[in-house]
Amino acid sequence: MKIIQTAIAQVLIVEPKVFGDERGFFFESYNRRVLESLGIRGEFVQDNHSRSAKNVLRGLHYQIRRPQGKLVRVIAGSVFDVAVDIRRSSATFGRWVAEILSADNRRMMWIPEGFAHGFLVLSDAAEFMYKTTDYWAPEHERSILWNDPDLGIAWPIDSAPTLAAKDAGAKRFAEAEVYP
């Protein structure tokens, strides 16, 4: 595996070493020792798997208490994946980074605690998997408005995305609970 830095030092792209031939391919999608040696430390306690149709936008989600670090990847299709720094004490507070994750490029993104996360499905459908460092706690879940002009996320979208009710009614960044 190799690490690709993003504009926010703590958010990392993980590119696995893929072994392939005429039979198909093989790669390690998770190896704790290797990831720790690359600077990704976290005890993962839950795996999540979602499937979404084209133009579905999920996010920007986070848990204000019991924050989750996430190691995310796409196993079918492609998404535009976004992490927003919501740590008030951070030099990159309010900044975002994005990466296209796909079944073809097999890249993963490490999103540490203290970030809001969201993604937009670019393909006809996408299956998205992620490991989390804490359990889902719906009472602590929060959403920031995906198209908040204060964040200025450059979503690659031509029309209104398909949103869950909680995302359509999410708070603006200026009004959102954030981390110290």
PAVOVO-833632 format. One record per residue: x negated, y, z of N, C-alpha, C, O in turn; residue in three letters. Coordinates in steps of 0.02 Angstrom, whole numbers, padded with zeros to 5 digits, always signed. Atoms other than C-alpha are relative to their C-alpha. Layout:
N
XYZXYZXYZXYZALA...
! end
This chain:
180
-00042-00059+00000+00000+00000+00000-00044+00062+00000-00099+00062+00027MET+00035-00063-00004-00053+00177-00027+00049+00055+00019+00109+00050+00006LYS-00040-00056-00023+00009+00340+00045-00009+00059-00048-00065+00073-00070ILE+00001-00061+00040+00054+00492-00060+00027+00055+00045+00082+00050+00070ILE-00021-00055-00042+00062+00655+00036+00054+00042-00034+00056+00047-00095GLN-00049-00048+00025+00209+00774+00017-00019+00069+00025-00068+00077+00061THR+00013-00069-00022+00217+00961+00046+00011+00008+00076-00011+00058+00104ALA-00007+00001-00073+00268+00921+00226-00039-00060+00025-00022-00117+00010ILE+00050+00051-00017+00126+00823+00305+00029-00063+00031+00004-00118+00017ALA-00026+00059-00035+00233+00706+00411+00045-00044-00044+00053-00103-00029GLN-00042+00039+00046+00347+00650+00268-00047-00030-00052-00083+00006-00086VAL+00048+00035+00043+00254+00519+00167+00035-00044-00051+00089-00071-00038LEU-00023+00048+00051+00281+00422+00007-00045-00061+00006-00106-00055+00008ILE+00037+00063-00004+00229+00240+00020+00008-00036-00066+00064-00049-00089VAL-00001+00036+00064+00182+00152-00140-00030-00069+00012-00090-00075+00025GLU+00026+00067-00013+00167-00036-00120-00043-00025-00058-00035-00002-00115PRO+00039+00034+00052+00042-00141-00215+00045-00056-00026+00065-00101+00011LYS-00045+00048+00031+00146-00243-00337-00040-00050-00041-00083-00031-00080VAL+00032+00054+00037+00089-00410-00404+00053-00028-00048+00105-00052-00026PHE-00050+00023+00048+00178-00458-00565-00031-00039-00057-00089-00030-00074GLY+00018+00037+00060+00170-00576-00711+00064-00018-00036+00117+00010-00021ASP-00059+00018+00040+00288-00659-00833+00058-00028+00041+00115-00030+00018GLU-00053+00028-00043+00384-00738-00688+00039+00053+00037+00096+00041+00058ARG-00032-00052-00039+00426-00573-00603-00051+00039+00040-00105+00053+00015GLY+00046-00038-00041+00346-00478-00461+00007-00019+00074+00054-00052+00094PHE+00000+00008-00072+00303-00483-00276-00034+00061+00030-00083+00086+00003PHE+00035-00051-00039+00261-00346-00151+00025-00003+00072+00080-00025+00086PHE-00020-00006-00070+00263-00319+00036+00037+00066+00008+00009+00120-00004GLU-00038-00061-00011+00401-00195+00075-00008+00024+00072+00007+00082+00087SER+00013-00020-00069+00355-00194+00258-00056-00044+00028-00053-00105+00025TYR+00054+00034-00036+00195-00239+00350-00021+00049+00054-00054+00099+00041ASN+00011-00046-00056+00182-00159+00521-00073+00021+00006-00088+00080+00014ARG+00072-00016-00007-00009-00170+00531-00023+00048-00055-00059+00096-00041ARG+00021-00043+00056-00034-00093+00359+00029+00070+00008-00006+00119+00001VAL-00032-00066-00008+00092+00047+00389-00031+00039+00058-00042+00099+00052LEU+00032-00034-00057+00016+00087+00559-00069+00025-00019-00089+00080+00002GLU+00066-00022+00021-00156+00095+00480+00004+00061-00047-00045+00098-00053SER-00010-00056+00045-00085+00222+00356+00033+00060+00036+00046+00111+00005LEU-00028-00055-00039-00012+00330+00496+00075-00002+00012+00103+00045+00040GLY-00072+00006-00012+00167+00268+00499+00011-00046+00059+00002-00106+00056ILE-00010+00038-00062+00207+00216+00675+00072+00006+00022+00100+00061+00025ARG-00069+00001-00023+00377+00166+00733+00022-00071+00009+00008-00114-00033GLY-00028+00066-00010+00462+00017+00805+00070+00001-00030+00115+00035-00005GLU-00064+00000+00034+00605-00019+00688+00049-00048+00035+00031-00104+00053PHE-00050+00037-00038+00765-00080+00772+00063-00017-00040+00103-00057-00018VAL-00061+00011+00039+00896-00076+00635-00015+00007-00074-00053+00051-00094GLN+00004-00006+00073+00906-00107+00447+00070+00017-00025+00120-00012-00002ASP-00064-00020+00030+01044-00024+00344-00005-00009-00075-00058-00002-00105ASN-00003+00011+00072+01099-00060+00166+00065+00031-00024+00119+00015+00000HIS-00060-00030+00029+01219+00047+00064-00001-00006-00076-00054-00013-00106SER-00007-00003+00073+01284+00045-00113+00044+00060-00015+00095+00070+00018ARG-00037-00060+00017+01345+00204-00194+00002+00007-00076-00043-00015-00112SER-00009-00012+00071+01409+00255-00365-00037+00063-00021-00059+00103+00021ALA+00032-00059+00028+01333+00386-00479+00032+00063+00027+00093+00067+00035LYS-00021-00066-00022+01344+00565-00415+00024+00002+00072+00048+00053+00096ASN-00015-00001-00072+01377+00512-00235-00059+00033+00035-00117+00017+00022VAL+00051-00033-00041+01283+00625-00115+00015-00016+00072+00069-00001+00097LEU-00007+00016-00071+01256+00564+00062-00050+00044+00038-00109+00044+00024ARG+00045-00042-00041+01187+00687+00190+00021+00072-00002+00069+00093-00035GLY+00065+00009-00033+01107+00786+00255+00013-00022+00073+00041+00017+00112LEU-00017+00030-00064+01117+00674+00410-00059-00002+00048-00117-00005+00028HIS+00049+00011-00053+01026+00664+00576+00038-00013+00064+00099-00002+00068TYR-00028+00010-00067+01057+00619+00758-00035+00049+00047-00096+00047+00054GLN+00029-00052-00042+01032+00764+00879-00030-00031+00064-00079-00005+00091ILE+00030+00039-00054+01002+00641+01021-00012-00069-00030+00023-00091-00075ARG+00019+00065+00028+00921+00472+00991-00019+00007-00074+00007-00029-00116ARG+00020-00010+00070+00837+00536+00831-00030-00063-00030-00060-00104+00004PRO+00024+00059+00036+00791+00409+00700-00055+00019-00049-00047+00066-00089GLN+00047+00000+00055+00634+00391+00599+00027-00050-00050+00057-00100-00031GLY-00027+00044+00051+00678+00310+00433-00052-00017-00053-00087+00028-00077LYS+00039+00023+00057+00582+00207+00306+00050-00022-00052+00084-00073-00043LEU-00054+00010+00048+00693+00214+00151-00027-00024-00067-00083-00008-00086VAL+00018+00024+00067+00690+00128-00018+00063-00018-00039+00116-00029-00010ARG-00055+00018+00045+00801+00088-00167-00016-00068-00030-00071-00079-00055VAL+00011+00067+00029+00823-00092-00224+00037-00010-00065+00025-00060-00100ILE-00035+00001+00064+00940-00058-00370+00018+00072-00017+00046+00108+00024ALA-00016-00067+00021+00959+00102-00470-00052+00051+00020-00110+00035+00031GLY+00046-00054-00019+00883+00271-00426+00038+00055+00036+00097+00067+00025SER-00028-00056-00039+00912+00416-00307-00051+00057+00004-00111+00047-00006VAL+00040-00059-00017+00847+00591-00273+00005+00004+00076+00058+00020+00103PHE+00002+00006-00072+00795+00575-00091-00030+00063+00031-00082+00087+00008ASP+00019-00065-00029+00777+00729+00022-00009-00006+00075+00030-00039+00110VAL+00012-00008-00072+00704+00763+00195-00008+00074+00015-00044+00109-00020ALA+00003-00070-00020+00729+00931+00282-00026+00003+00072+00000-00030+00116VAL+00029-00008-00067+00622+00983+00431+00047+00043+00042+00059+00102+00025ASP-00045-00037-00044+00741+01035+00571-00029+00005+00070+00008+00006+00120ILE+00035-00010-00064+00611+01052+00710-00018+00074+00005-00064+00097-00028ARG+00009-00072-00006+00619+01234+00763-00073+00019+00014-00095+00072-00010ARG+00069-00016-00017+00440+01228+00830-00050-00016-00056-00109-00003-00049SER+00043+00021+00055+00371+01163+00665-00016+00059-00047+00026+00102-00059SER+00019-00051+00050+00276+01272+00541+00039-00009-00065+00043+00038-00105ALA-00038+00013+00062+00383+01191+00404+00076-00002+00014+00113-00030-00026THR-00071-00002-00018+00552+01220+00492+00041+00029-00058+00025+00083-00084PHE-00044-00024+00053+00689+01236+00361-00024-00016-00071+00011-00002-00119GLY+00026+00020+00066+00580+01170+00218+00022-00071-00015+00035-00111+00030ARG-00020+00067+00021+00624+01016+00118-00049-00028-00051-00086+00009-00084TRP+00037+00035+00052+00537+00887+00011+00047-00052-00030+00094-00075+00003VAL-00042+00049+00033+00611+00767-00114-00042-00045-00044-00098-00027-00064ALA+00034+00049+00042+00561+00615-00214+00054-00042-00034+00105-00057-00004GLU-00044+00049+00032+00646+00505-00342-00024-00069+00021-00081-00088+00008ILE+00013+00068-00020+00654+00331-00270+00042-00045-00044+00101-00031-00056LEU-00037+00044+00044+00703+00188-00383-00023-00072+00007-00076-00087+00035SER+00019+00071+00002+00703+00001-00404-00061-00008-00045-00101-00053-00034ALA+00056+00006+00046+00579+00029-00546-00066+00024+00030-00117-00009+00022ASP+00064-00025-00027+00449+00135-00454-00016-00030+00069-00073-00025+00092ASN+00009+00036-00064+00473+00037-00289-00029+00043+00055-00053+00016+00106ARG+00026-00044-00052+00418+00189-00190+00047+00003+00060+00108-00007+00053ARG-00038-00009-00061+00474+00214-00011-00017+00069+00028-00069+00097+00011MET+00014-00064-00034+00487+00373+00092+00005-00011+00075+00053-00041+00100MET-00001+00000-00073+00442+00387+00276+00024+00068+00022-00007+00119+00007TRP-00030-00062-00026+00552+00517+00360-00001-00006+00076+00038-00043+00104ILE+00005+00007-00073+00500+00540+00542+00058+00033+00037+00098+00070+00007PRO-00049-00033-00042+00611+00593+00685-00009+00075-00006-00065+00100-00015GLU+00003-00072+00005+00655+00777+00677+00018+00027-00068+00011+00087-00081GLY-00018-00020+00067+00714+00780+00497+00072-00021-00015+00095-00072+00008PHE-00065+00020+00028+00885+00781+00414-00016-00035-00066-00066-00021-00099ALA+00013+00042+00059+00900+00659+00270+00063-00005-00043+00119-00009-00017HIS-00055+00011+00046+01008+00642+00116-00025-00024-00067-00084-00021-00082GLY+00018+00021+00068+01011+00571-00059+00058+00006-00047+00116+00004-00028PHE-00047-00005+00055+01099+00590-00225-00013-00058-00047-00070-00070-00067LEU+00008+00057+00046+01130+00438-00336-00004+00026-00072+00040+00061-00096VAL+00013-00022+00069+01059+00468-00511+00022-00052-00051+00041-00034-00107LEU-00018+00055+00046+01097+00298-00591+00074-00015+00006+00110+00016+00046SER-00071+00018-00003+01267+00217-00622+00020-00022+00070+00076-00009+00091ASP-00010+00020-00070+01252+00143-00448-00070-00008+00030-00119-00016-00006ALA+00064+00011-00033+01114+00125-00319+00011-00037+00066+00060-00025+00101ALA+00001+00033-00066+01078+00010-00173-00060+00027+00037-00116+00026+00013GLU+00048-00037-00040+00984+00099-00036-00009-00037+00066+00040-00055+00099PHE+00015+00035-00063+00898+00014+00111-00045+00044+00043-00089+00079+00018MET+00045-00036-00045+00820+00091+00264-00005-00032+00068+00044-00059+00095TYR+00016+00023-00067+00739+00040+00425+00002+00062+00045-00020+00115+00025LYS-00003-00057-00046+00771+00151+00577-00034-00016+00066-00036-00074+00088THR+00036+00008-00064+00676+00179+00738+00046+00005+00061+00024-00005+00117THR-00050+00002-00054+00835+00197+00842+00066-00021-00031+00075-00018-00092ASP-00064+00024+00023+01011+00132+00831+00046+00058-00019+00037+00115+00004TYR-00049-00049+00018+01154+00225+00750+00040+00019+00061+00065-00025+00097TRP-00038-00026-00057+01239+00334+00880+00049+00051-00027+00033+00111-00029ALA-00047-00045+00033+01395+00409+00800+00017+00063+00040+00032+00115+00011PRO-00015-00058-00041+01425+00525+00947-00053+00055-00004-00041+00112+00014GLU+00055-00048+00007+01258+00610+00911-00014+00018-00073-00059+00057-00087HIS+00012-00012+00071+01270+00610+00721+00022+00071-00019+00075+00095+00003GLU-00015-00067+00025+01267+00780+00636-00014+00002-00075-00050-00040-00102ARG+00011-00010+00072+01272+00841+00455-00011+00074-00013+00021+00117+00016SER+00013-00068+00025+01202+00996+00372+00025+00002-00072+00016-00045-00110ILE-00029-00008+00066+01287+01061+00216-00053-00010-00054-00105+00023-00055LEU+00048+00021+00051+01200+00985+00065-00022+00057-00045-00079+00058-00068TRP+00016-00054+00046+01206+01144-00040-00008+00067+00034+00005+00119+00004ASN+00010-00062-00037+01168+01273+00094-00051+00043-00036-00108+00021-00048ASP+00047-00042+00036+01088+01420+00003-00062+00018+00041-00115+00034+00013PRO+00059-00014-00041+00971+01449+00152-00053-00053-00009-00113-00040-00001ASP+00049+00054+00012+00890+01281+00115-00022+00000-00073-00081-00011-00087LEU+00017-00004+00071+00896+01299-00075-00025-00065-00030-00071-00064-00071GLY+00022+00064+00028+00878+01114-00113+00019-00003-00074+00076+00010-00093ILE-00010+00003+00073+00859+01090-00301+00026-00069-00020-00009-00107-00052ALA-00030+00064+00018+00977+00943-00320+00007-00004-00076+00029+00044-00107TRP-00006+00007+00074+00972+00876-00500+00072-00020-00018+00086-00078-00033PRO-00071+00014+00007+01160+00891-00523+00033+00054-00043+00016+00113-00038ILE-00035-00046+00044+01274+00970-00653+00071+00016+00023+00099+00068+00004ASP-00069-00010-00023+01443+00952-00566+00003-00016+00074-00046-00038+00104SER-00008+00012-00071+01512+00935-00392-00010-00075+00015+00017-00117-00020ALA+00011+00070-00017+01451+00775-00308+00060-00030+00037+00104+00007+00060PRO-00050+00035-00040+01562+00645-00226-00027-00002+00071-00081-00028+00084THR+00022-00007-00070+01553+00677-00038+00048-00035+00047+00107-00041+00033LEU-00042+00022-00055+01618+00597+00121+00029+00062+00033+00000+00117+00027ALA-00032-00057-00034+01734+00709+00223-00048+00034+00048-00050+00096+00053ALA+00047-00030-00048+01599+00734+00356-00053+00042-00035-00078+00090-00006LYS+00050-00039+00037+01477+00796+00223+00030+00062-00032-00002+00114-00036ASP-00034-00058+00029+01603+00910+00139+00012+00054+00053+00011+00113+00038ALA-00013-00047-00055+01638+00989+00309-00061+00013+00044-00054+00037+00100GLY+00061-00008-00040+01457+00995+00368-00014+00074+00015+00011+00119-00019ALA+00018-00068-00021+01384+01147+00455-00055+00028-00044-00096-00009-00072LYS+00055-00035+00032+01273+01275+00373-00062-00009+00044-00057-00019+00104ARG+00063+00009-00036+01089+01261+00422-00006+00049+00058-00029+00030+00112PHE+00005-00051-00052+01097+01424+00522+00043-00014+00061+00029+00011+00115ALA-00046+00017-00055+01238+01352+00629-00013-00068+00030+00017-00086+00081GLU+00010+00070-00020+01173+01175+00648-00042-00005+00064-00085+00036+00077ALA+00044+00017-00056+01102+01100+00806-00065-00026-00029-00064-00068-00075GLU+00064+00023+00024+00918+01074+00778-00043-00021+00060-00024-00012+00118VAL+00046+00022-00052+00772+01002+00875-00043+00059+00023-00055+00106-00015TYR+00043-00055-00025+00663+01114+00985-00064+00007-00039-00105+00050-00024PRO
! end
